[in-house]
Amino acid sequence: MAYHIEDTCISCGACESECPVEAISMGDEIYVIDAKLCTDCGACAEVCPVDAAQPEA
């Protein structure tokens, strides 16, 4: 199960540098996570100041 970034993202970039597999990149307006690369480690969620990085339901 991969993580995703919700619309509450403020585009601060904290998550991108924490991702050990470089699955996070800037999308059109907010950051996005490539589900095929995500290893479900949760590093992005730990540093997100607005809790926008969440596990897929």
N, C-alpha and C positions, 0 to 999 in steps of 0.2 A: 504494500500500500504506500503510495507516494504522498508527499505533502503538496499543497497548492497554496497560492497566495490570494487572499480575499480582497474585495474592493476597498477595504479599509486601509490598504497599503498607502503609506505617505511617501513612497519612493526615496527613502533615506539611504538605501544601499547597504545597510548593516548586514543583511542576510547574504548578499552576493559574495562577500569576502570570506564568510564563515563556511560556505559550502565546500566540503572536501572533494566533491566530484565535479564541481563547476556546472551544476545543473540549473543554476539561477542566472537569469539575464534580464536586462531591461526590456520590457514590452513596449507597446505603444504609449501607455500612460502609467502603468505600474510594473513592478517586477513580476516575472513568471518563472515557474519551475518546470523543467522538462521531466515529465513523469517517467520516461524511459531511462533517464540517468539517475534519478533520485533513489537513494538507498534507504530512505526512511530513518535517517539518523537523528533528526530533530534539531540539528545545530542551528538552522534558520529560525525555528520557533523560539529557541532559547535567547536569541539576541534581538528579536523583533520588538520594538518599543510599543507597538499597537496591537500585538497578537494577531497580525494578519496572516502569518504562516501557520497553516492548520493541516492536520492529516486528512486525507480523503475519507469521506464517509462511506 
